[in-house]
């Protein structure tokens, strides 16, 4: 409980032989958080099976939180949506019981550092497209501009996968910057209608053409939620 109250502690591992009392300790902590005064906005308990994939774990957490995300099989996109939901919920405690194998939280939807954001982008895009110095600098600028927002990084990574053309990467960075600037300027001047703002992005070609107006609006909604 002292570790949980320490803002510098992000993860706590409880390990030992079967039957030593790991789950019992976690249940005591869970009950104390539920019944006592604490600084957390949401508490989630998930029991993991012996062989649990990232998507299976994401589904378990979504069910425990009683929320809905895409059924898309893309781990990164799902991780982005989970990250967004957890951010909106505020400070949270996620208890994972019966963990048998090591896994990385960033794949699930929790970024712990800007290094995690960079790894996520480079893994998704592939090492070859960003092997040149110029593309590497732009890609790192995109990660910095995304401010660790996993959903935006996932969208950018999906759209840039396999592309090694410098102007295309520069255009992606400009679009991110312009979307942020358009949102900020609208917010300063008036109460904005979300759909109108997204249509404004589409008209200014800030959103990559997805094939239909409905798909364009959906992508705009995803970006807007993160912004």
QUIVENKA-V752333 format. One record per pair of residues at least 4 apart in sequence whose ideal C-beta (glycine too) atoms are under 8 Angstrom apart, sorted by the first residue. I is the first residue (numbers start at 1). J is the second residue. D is the distance in whole Angstrom. If there is no record, write none. Layout:
BEGIN
I:J:D ; I:J:D
END
This chain:
BEGIN
1:5:7 ; 1:29:7 ; 1:32:7 ; 2:6:7 ; 3:9:5 ; 3:12:5 ; 4:9:7 ; 4:12:7 ; 4:29:7 ; 4:33:8 ; 4:38:8 ; 4:93:7 ; 5:39:7 ; 10:112:6 ; 11:105:8 ; 11:112:8 ; 14:22:5 ; 14:25:6 ; 14:26:6 ; 15:22:7 ; 16:20:4 ; 16:21:8 ; 16:22:6 ; 21:25:6 ; 22:26:7 ; 22:97:8 ; 23:27:6 ; 23:97:6 ; 23:98:7 ; 24:28:7 ; 25:29:7 ; 26:30:6 ; 26:45:8 ; 26:95:6 ; 26:97:6 ; 27:31:6 ; 28:32:6 ; 29:33:6 ; 29:95:7 ; 30:34:6 ; 30:43:7 ; 30:45:6 ; 30:95:6 ; 31:35:6 ; 32:36:5 ; 33:38:5 ; 33:40:7 ; 33:43:5 ; 33:93:6 ; 34:43:6 ; 39:91:6 ; 40:90:8 ; 40:91:5 ; 40:92:6 ; 40:93:5 ; 41:89:6 ; 41:90:3 ; 41:91:5 ; 41:92:6 ; 42:65:7 ; 42:86:8 ; 42:89:5 ; 42:90:7 ; 42:91:8 ; 42:92:4 ; 42:93:8 ; 43:92:7 ; 43:93:5 ; 43:95:8 ; 44:61:6 ; 44:64:5 ; 44:65:6 ; 44:92:7 ; 44:93:7 ; 44:94:5 ; 44:95:7 ; 45:64:7 ; 45:95:5 ; 45:97:7 ; 46:57:7 ; 46:60:5 ; 46:61:6 ; 46:64:5 ; 46:94:7 ; 46:95:7 ; 46:96:6 ; 46:97:7 ; 47:60:8 ; 47:97:5 ; 47:98:5 ; 48:52:5 ; 48:57:6 ; 48:60:7 ; 48:96:6 ; 48:97:7 ; 48:98:5 ; 48:99:5 ; 48:100:7 ; 49:56:7 ; 49:98:7 ; 50:98:8 ; 50:100:5 ; 52:56:5 ; 52:57:5 ; 52:60:8 ; 53:57:7 ; 54:58:6 ; 54:75:5 ; 54:79:8 ; 54:103:7 ; 54:107:5 ; 54:108:6 ; 55:59:6 ; 55:73:7 ; 55:75:6 ; 55:78:7 ; 56:60:7 ; 57:61:7 ; 57:96:8 ; 57:103:8 ; 57:108:6 ; 58:62:6 ; 58:69:7 ; 58:75:8 ; 58:78:5 ; 58:79:7 ; 58:82:6 ; 58:108:6 ; 58:109:7 ; 59:63:6 ; 60:64:6 ; 61:65:6 ; 61:82:7 ; 61:94:7 ; 61:108:8 ; 62:67:6 ; 62:68:7 ; 62:69:6 ; 62:82:7 ; 65:85:7 ; 65:89:8 ; 67:85:6 ; 69:78:6 ; 69:81:4 ; 69:82:6 ; 69:85:7 ; 70:77:6 ; 70:78:6 ; 70:81:6 ; 72:77:5 ; 72:78:7 ; 74:78:6 ; 74:154:8 ; 74:158:7 ; 75:79:6 ; 75:107:6 ; 76:80:6 ; 76:120:7 ; 76:124:5 ; 76:154:4 ; 76:157:6 ; 76:158:7 ; 77:81:7 ; 77:151:8 ; 77:154:5 ; 77:155:8 ; 77:158:7 ; 78:82:6 ; 78:109:7 ; 79:83:6 ; 79:106:7 ; 79:107:6 ; 79:108:6 ; 79:109:4 ; 79:150:6 ; 79:154:7 ; 80:84:6 ; 80:109:7 ; 80:149:8 ; 80:150:4 ; 80:151:3 ; 80:152:8 ; 80:153:7 ; 80:154:4 ; 80:155:7 ; 80:226:8 ; 81:85:6 ; 81:109:8 ; 81:151:6 ; 82:86:6 ; 82:108:7 ; 82:109:3 ; 83:87:6 ; 83:109:4 ; 83:110:7 ; 83:111:7 ; 83:149:8 ; 83:150:4 ; 83:151:6 ; 84:88:6 ; 84:149:8 ; 84:150:7 ; 84:151:5 ; 84:225:6 ; 84:226:6 ; 85:89:6 ; 86:92:6 ; 86:109:7 ; 86:110:7 ; 94:110:8 ; 99:103:8 ; 103:107:7 ; 103:108:7 ; 104:108:8 ; 105:109:8 ; 105:110:4 ; 105:111:8 ; 105:112:6 ; 105:116:8 ; 106:110:7 ; 106:111:5 ; 106:112:7 ; 106:116:4 ; 106:117:8 ; 106:119:7 ; 106:120:6 ; 106:150:8 ; 109:150:6 ; 111:116:5 ; 111:117:6 ; 111:120:7 ; 111:148:5 ; 111:150:6 ; 112:116:5 ; 113:117:8 ; 114:118:6 ; 114:143:7 ; 114:144:7 ; 114:148:6 ; 115:119:6 ; 116:120:6 ; 117:121:7 ; 117:143:5 ; 117:146:7 ; 117:148:5 ; 117:150:7 ; 117:153:6 ; 118:122:6 ; 118:140:7 ; 118:143:5 ; 119:123:6 ; 120:124:6 ; 120:150:7 ; 120:153:6 ; 120:154:8 ; 120:157:7 ; 121:125:6 ; 121:139:6 ; 121:142:7 ; 121:143:6 ; 121:153:5 ; 121:156:7 ; 121:157:5 ; 122:126:8 ; 122:127:6 ; 122:130:6 ; 122:139:7 ; 124:154:7 ; 124:157:4 ; 124:158:7 ; 124:161:6 ; 125:129:6 ; 125:130:6 ; 125:139:7 ; 125:157:5 ; 125:160:5 ; 125:161:5 ; 125:162:8 ; 125:163:8 ; 126:130:8 ; 126:161:7 ; 126:162:6 ; 127:131:6 ; 128:164:7 ; 129:135:7 ; 129:160:7 ; 129:161:8 ; 129:162:6 ; 129:163:6 ; 129:164:4 ; 130:135:5 ; 130:136:5 ; 130:139:5 ; 130:164:8 ; 131:135:7 ; 131:136:7 ; 131:164:8 ; 132:136:7 ; 132:164:7 ; 132:166:8 ; 133:137:7 ; 134:138:7 ; 134:166:6 ; 135:139:6 ; 135:164:7 ; 135:166:6 ; 135:169:6 ; 136:140:6 ; 137:141:6 ; 138:142:7 ; 138:166:7 ; 138:169:5 ; 138:170:6 ; 138:172:8 ; 138:173:6 ; 139:143:7 ; 139:169:7 ; 140:144:6 ; 141:145:6 ; 141:173:6 ; 142:146:6 ; 142:153:8 ; 142:156:6 ; 142:169:8 ; 142:172:6 ; 142:173:5 ; 142:176:6 ; 143:153:7 ; 145:173:7 ; 145:176:5 ; 145:177:6 ; 145:180:8 ; 146:152:4 ; 146:153:5 ; 146:156:7 ; 146:176:7 ; 148:153:8 ; 149:153:7 ; 149:226:5 ; 150:154:6 ; 151:155:6 ; 151:222:6 ; 151:223:8 ; 151:225:7 ; 151:226:5 ; 152:156:6 ; 152:176:7 ; 152:223:7 ; 152:226:5 ; 153:157:6 ; 154:158:6 ; 155:159:6 ; 155:219:7 ; 155:222:6 ; 155:223:7 ; 156:160:6 ; 156:172:6 ; 156:176:7 ; 157:161:7 ; 159:172:7 ; 159:208:6 ; 160:168:7 ; 160:169:7 ; 160:172:6 ; 163:168:5 ; 163:169:7 ; 165:169:7 ; 166:170:6 ; 167:171:6 ; 168:172:7 ; 169:173:7 ; 170:174:6 ; 171:175:6 ; 172:176:7 ; 173:177:6 ; 174:178:6 ; 175:179:6 ; 175:206:5 ; 175:207:8 ; 175:208:8 ; 176:180:7 ; 177:181:6 ; 178:182:6 ; 178:204:7 ; 178:206:5 ; 179:183:6 ; 179:201:6 ; 179:206:5 ; 179:207:8 ; 179:223:6 ; 179:227:7 ; 180:184:6 ; 180:227:7 ; 181:185:6 ; 182:186:6 ; 182:197:7 ; 182:200:7 ; 182:201:7 ; 182:204:7 ; 182:206:7 ; 183:187:6 ; 183:197:7 ; 183:224:8 ; 183:227:5 ; 184:188:7 ; 185:189:7 ; 186:190:7 ; 186:192:4 ; 186:197:6 ; 186:200:8 ; 187:192:7 ; 192:196:7 ; 192:197:5 ; 193:197:7 ; 194:198:6 ; 194:221:7 ; 194:224:6 ; 195:199:6 ; 195:217:7 ; 196:200:6 ; 197:201:7 ; 197:220:8 ; 197:224:7 ; 198:202:7 ; 198:207:7 ; 198:216:8 ; 198:217:6 ; 198:220:3 ; 198:221:7 ; 198:224:6 ; 199:203:6 ; 199:217:8 ; 199:220:8 ; 200:204:6 ; 201:206:4 ; 201:207:5 ; 201:220:6 ; 201:223:8 ; 202:206:8 ; 202:207:5 ; 202:213:8 ; 202:216:5 ; 202:217:8 ; 202:220:7 ; 207:216:6 ; 207:219:6 ; 207:220:5 ; 207:223:7 ; 208:219:7 ; 209:216:7 ; 210:215:4 ; 210:216:5 ; 210:218:8 ; 210:219:6 ; 211:215:5 ; 212:216:7 ; 213:217:6 ; 214:218:6 ; 215:219:7 ; 216:220:6 ; 217:221:6 ; 218:222:7 ; 219:223:7 ; 220:224:6 ; 221:225:6 ; 222:226:7 ; 223:227:6
END
